[in-house]
Amino acid sequence: MTPDEIAVSTEGLAKTYTGAFGRDPVHALRPLDLEVGRGEIFGLLGPNGAGKTTLVKLLLGLVHPTEGDAAIFGRPIHDPEARRPVGYLPEEHRFPRFLTARHALRLYARMAGVPASEREERADALLATVRLEGAADRKIREFSKGMSERLGIAQALLSRPRLLVLDEPADGVDPVGRREIRDLLLELRQGGATLFVNSHLLSEIERVCTRVAILKEGRLVRQGTVEELTTERRVWRLRCTPVPEPVARALGPSLRSEDDDAGLSAYRLRAADRAELNARLDRLREAGVEIEAVEPLRQSLEDFFVEIVST
Amino acid sequence: MIGVLLLTLRELLARKVVLGLFLVATLVWGMLALALQLDVVEGTLQGIRLFGQAPEIRTEHGEGIEGLGDDPLRMIVVTAQAFVAVAAYWVGILLALFATGGLVASLMERGRADLLLSKPLGRARILGGRLLGVGVVTALLSVYLLGMVWLVMSLKSGVWNPGFLLGIGVVFAMFAVVYAIVALVSVWTESSALALVVTLGVLFATIVLAIPGLADRVGAPWDGVVETLHVVLPRFPEVGAYTLPDLARGKSVDDWVPLASSLAFGAVAYAATFWLFRRKDF
């Protein structure tokens, strides 16, 4: 990626919490090199304690790096101005409970640098976007968790961010709300925003993210597009007429039956490379097997994630 | 910074205790105004005006006390004003501490800090906005209480003592000094309760340290510790016992050191608070 194409970059970014009273230091994030392109929906995955929230907090200046550096749209993260094009929805956000939703958004709009002439209009528009216009003048202390989450999203969008950082955005939200959040993210991406999503809801990540990174024990263990990560290497899904028993036996463990449907059977066919795959397909055809479809086998992101973090 | 300031002002308004303090201040000057309307007080004031019947307060050399002159009415009024200033100093500062003590720690609560610190604002501006909000409210409270007391007494007695107004500055400045301890401990520990306990502990220590001849009484090796602490910590009792009454009576202040050293302590404590806040991980 050229510098102009990068929204977020880190170079050896690390965070170690020194242990007090003789306790061992905690390496929350090991030196990390990462690039997130403009317009991407980048998903950050990892088990609890993997360093996801630490990375998010480092990028937003909430935590100071022990080593390395990072930049947002080319501006170093230690400069508060780096956060001007950023909207952030923290995992746990606590608005002042004595404010109404409308007043809260206007105050945070001021802090986010939204021009005075636009604050009221922007706050009202966002309240409508997150379907809180009917509760605009209610005190936040009366809000349900879902309403509070939606207000959090509105707050994150106040400055029309070019980079939106969402830490567990669908946490505690019902399926309808989750779908609305997903639609909103896709809409934002269409508008050219870059999204950095930290979530343990893998199905959501799989649906919306263009690229994913997996952290484990503070280290980056995998990154790539969802397709790259979930395509199982050297395994194909085969739909064909039933394979005669002698041929199946001859192919051994490289051919595994999955299910039968409408006279067709499904198999998992393993081959070291394309040549071997074609040789095996030829052998099946020679045995009179009619092939309906051959496609690379994909596992779900959840399967892949579990496989990675449990090794 | 203005956003954080406005947020702090709204938070203080939402805390009923601040409104309560304004109510207490209103009661104080209201009661004073009513008392001055009582026949007995009215009559006494008229008597003093006409015949100078107040007990004469003179030095051993037969001179009027500096700043009070020989006018007995003026003597009574400025003495009463000095009493109010000192009461506001001790009671008012303590009440204001309880009303505002939790504000710095609440700034750093998880979820609230994240929302604020992720905005394009430097940390110094965020903490500065918070402290400024506290300062604005306590300054308004001081001006309202002491200003109204001064106005009521001056209008009723015809004695205008501008020195009393300087006392407002001293009360506010010493509140700011004491609040520096609250801010420092809050940023360090993120606990408002601990911040208040430590602050009250320091205030108690300053009272003990102000006992005349304490260093001599404790003897070696503790005399050095007592003297050092007396120099380093704010000299809250001395300011309340000497500097403030002198100023409120319009008398020249003999010793500015207690106020100056307290202000220096406050400046150092605020510098340490900002330094810690900038380095803190949230």
Interface residues (C-beta under 8 A of the other chain):
Chain A: Y17 K57 L60 G61 L62 V63 H64 P80 E81 A82 R83 R84 V86 Y88 P90 E92 H93 R94 F95 P96 F98 L99 H103 L107 Y108 R110 M111 A112 G113 Q155 V165
Chain B: I2 G3 V4 L6 L7 R10 E11 A14 E109 R110 G111 R112 A113 D114 L115 L116 L117 S118 K119 P120 L121 G122 R279 D281 F282
